[in-house]
């Protein structure tokens, strides 16, 4: 075989190419620094990757989460990065997935499992209610279950029943479970890291229609902030956020309904009404203090949720606000929720889901004449 001879012009060209690549890499690094448009999907994926880097006991499994990277690509790249021992696919057996996670958590691991769609978790409901929720209490605190059940939930994607259910009320009603639901990209990262680090089981409800929403976020700064907060014990859990300040009425929302509430508040502002928006963030534990402080300030409230109104999280919020703010209320609390019917066909979901017009109609009904 003849030896390869490199001419001076080729060598100079290679140097030039290398220099160009280095310059491009430096430019890309510089461009990547600071806040960038980041999707909620990317924030969730980064949170799991960071948790897996930080703790060898964290592992991810579920249907199609490995090679495919999840039906919504939330686990994309985790199998390639961490190997098939820490991110792997399971059979279509939700009860088995949860049962296996219970066994792993009892034995010192921190499983993060995915229910491919909200209502697909119903076959695992018995495992969740009878074992996940009760193990800590059943063993008088001797056995902890540090596990996260990720549930892509709610509507707005043109799906049908079993693909767009809002199942959070089932889990919130079950003592022994924490229930988180982020509404922003930054909270998606923070709250999933907290959920994975928690020694208690967490139902992590992910609003599907927000997966591809984008915010300007610096993931490196967010990572550093989380690590600093974790050391100092400052957590998002049990802490609602004031998403928009206002003085005339309070819109109380969580998960997929928060952007809708913010849009309604913006529309109301054009008509001269100042609406405050509270993002619950963690349904269990519930931040009574922030919610009550807002309603005592404004004197009026509307609770917004995609789930059915009957016997729901929205019902519980109304009851708690009524108990704590009765003498401050200028009008009965109103609710804007999904209707008490199974989730409709895609062409009808815009009638079913709480929208800006329905929220503004509820605000108009808050006895302003008084």
Buried (B, 14 or more C-beta within 10 A) or exposed (E): EEEEEEEEEEEEEEEEEEEEEEEEEEEEEEEEEEEBEBBBBBBBBBBBBBBBEBBEBBBBBBBBBBEEBBBBBBBBEBBEEBEEEBBBBBEEEBBBBBBBBBEBBBEEBBBBBBBBBBBBBBBBBEBBBEBBBBBBEEEEEEEBBBBBBBBBBBBBBEBBBEBBBBBBBBBBBBEBBBBBBBBBBBBBBBBBBBBBBBEBBBBBBBBBBBBEBBBEBBBEEBBEBBEEBBEEEEBBBBBBBBBBEBEBBBBBBBBBBBBBBBBBBEBBBEEEBBBBBBBBBBBBEBBBEBBBBBBBBBBBBBBBBBBBBEEBBBBBBBEBBBEBBEEBBBBEBBBBBBEEEEBBEBEEBEEBBBBBEBBBEBBEEBEEEE
